[in-house]
Amino acid sequence: MSAGKVYVIQSGESYYYKIGLAKDPYSQRIKNLQTGNPYRLYLRKTHDVKDMRVAEDILHRRYFQLRGIGEWFLFDPNHWLTPARVEELYFYIDNQLDLDMRAFEQIQMLLKEDYT
C-alpha cells in the first residue's frame, strides 16, 4: 500500500484528461508528461489516497469506456456514443472514491479470510 495522490490532468483545451497517480504530481510528473505533449498540460484535480494503485485502478475501471490511448480519457459532453462531462469525474473523486476504496479493502480482507 502506497499513499499519495490520484490526479487529473487536462491536455490543452481539449476533452482529453489523464487519470494517474503520483507522490507529488505538481513537480516532476507534469514536467515529464509535458515533454512529450504538444499541448499545455493543466493539473485540474488531485486527491489524497491511502493506496494510489487501488485508487487509480478504480478510476480507470469506472471510466474504461472513455479510455483513449494509455491513461488518457475522453470526457466529451458532445460525443455521439459516450457523452461524458469531466465534472462527473471530479464529483466522483470528491464524494465516492474513498468509499469505494474502503469497500475494496473490506472485500480483500474477506477473501483473505476465506482462503486462509
N, C-alpha and C positions, 0 to 999 in steps of 0.2 A: 504494500500500500504506500503510495507516494502522494503526499499533499502538494497542492499547487493551485493552478488556475486553469479553467477552461476559458477560451476566448473566442470572440467572433471578430473577424477582420473583413472589411469590405474592400473589393478591388475597384478602385476608381469610383466612378458614379454609377457603376453597373449594378446588376442584381446578383452578382456573384459574391458569395461570402465563404470564408474559410472558417470551419469549426475545428479548433485544435486545442492542444494542451501545452503548458509550459510553466516552469517555476516562475519566470519573470518575462511575460510577453512584451513588456514595454521596451526592453532594451534590445538584446541580440536577436530575438525571434523575428521581430518586424524587419530589422536590418537585413537578416538573412533572406527572408522572403522577398523583400523589395528588390534585391539584386537581380532576381530572375523574373521580375514582373514589370511590364512596360507601363502599368498604371500605378498611380499613387495609392498606397495602402493606408487604410484608416482603421485603427483599433476602435471598434464600436461597443464592445461589451467584454467584461471579464467577470468571473465568478469564482470565489474561493471554494475549493472542494477538498475533502479528505483523501480521495483517491482519484487522481487525474485520469488514469486509464479507464476506469469504470465510467466516470462521468462522460468522457469523450465517446466511449462505446455506446452508451445510452443515447447520446445526442445523434450520433451517426446512424444508429438503427432507427431512431424515431423519424429522421428526415431522409431515409435512404432513397425514397422516390424522387428527391430533388437533387441527388448527387450528380455532379458533373465528373470532372477528372480529379482523381486523388481525393483530397479533403475539401474540395470546393463545391458549394451547393448553390443552386439557382433558386432564389426567392423572388420570383417574378409574379406580381399580382395579376398580370395580363396574359400569362402563359395559357395557351389553349387547352393543354392536357392536365397540368398540375399547377393551378394558380396557388401562390403562397405569398404571405406577407412576412417579412422579417420581424415585424412587431410580435407575431405569434411566437417566434423563437425566443425573443427577449422575455416575453411573458412566461413562457415555459421555464426558462432558466431561473428567473426570479421567484417563481411560485411553485414549481413542481419538481424540479431536478433533484433537490435534496431529499424529497420524499421518495422518489423512485430509487435513489441510491440506497436509502435505508431499507427499502423493500428488497432490493437486490442482495444486500448484506444478510438479511434475515433468511432469504431463500438459500444462500450459500451455506449458512450455519445449519439449516435444516438438512441440506444434502449431506453435509459432513457427518451429522449425527446418524443418518440412515446408513452410511457406508462405513462406520467405524464399529 
